[in-house]
Amino acid sequence: MFDTGMASEFRWSGQQVLDEAVGAAAALPGMRGLLRSVRTPEFAGTVFHEVEAKSALNRVPGASRMPFTWTVNPYRGCTHGCSYCFARNTHTYLDFDAGADFDSQIVVKVNVARVLERELRSPRWQREPVAMGTNTDPYQRAEGRYRLMPGIVGALARSGTPFSVLTKGTVLARDLPQLAAAAADVPVSLGVSIALVDRSLQSRLEPGTPSPAARLDLVRRITDAGFDCGVMVAPVLPLLTDSTDALDALFAQIRAAGAVGASVIALHLRPGAREWFRGWLAREYPRLVEPYARLYRRGSYVDADYRRALAERVRPLLREHGLDRGVGMPRGRAQEAPSTPPAEQLTLL
């Protein structure tokens, strides 16, 4: 059932499990040591590296364009296997590659809730909002096995810390009662990421994710639990999912599922993700390789003219479907709606 012999292949080679179950030397950045590496039949081809983390709260660099300051990431790597995932390059810090290893070598911070609880008790903690799902998905399929999020949610709620979760993972439905209870004490924001509804394309682009239909059902369940659910329409793929008809159909289904807002983000291709996605594009849509090279000729972000054209196309569609509230950090308790929506709802990074 379990394979504990994989650790010797990686940077944490030579780590020993001591009496307190933590390796003595640093095994990974920000982590004290490896406990074990395991394989299970239900995750064929995937190795889980269980570690005890030194810290749980991550401060976002001041120069970041992200609209939040703190994150918690219980996992590194993600079995969703999204070809475009911007977090891929972070796996190279662990001596893994940004491609297949990111999808199949998953680092699990098994003590993350306990460490978080300790950090939240610090007198220096100012109860600033914490974002989850900003790097790898906290409700990826492995969460059904490891059950790290209930401890994280409980620690945040008990400390009076507002938090948000953005996910593609339907495992979140398991925790809806706890999340609703937490929302009685702190502001909680829940969002679901749905980039497209074409099942054939989705299964090739995001092979490890729940289907679009399953994620639309998750939106309904979140709404039924009393939350205002937003949807992140990300990424919009140039020349593949960006037509007016495709976006109109997607927004209609998102609204019908009960979402109150949507944010739209065009595909951006950071190093690591860029190379992996280009390989996918060459296999699946070779005719688009050259057009994409032109659109991304200046780097990670799509051409500015394309962004402007997409914004002009999307903005009236969001208004038409009543989805122009956007997706963001908590603004209040889950059942409360803001009195006035922000003036600009469309996010095109």
Order of alpha helices (4+ residues) and beta strands (2+ residues): beta-beta-beta-beta-beta-alpha-beta-alpha-beta-alpha-alpha-beta-alpha-beta-alpha-alpha-beta-alpha-beta-alpha-alpha-alpha
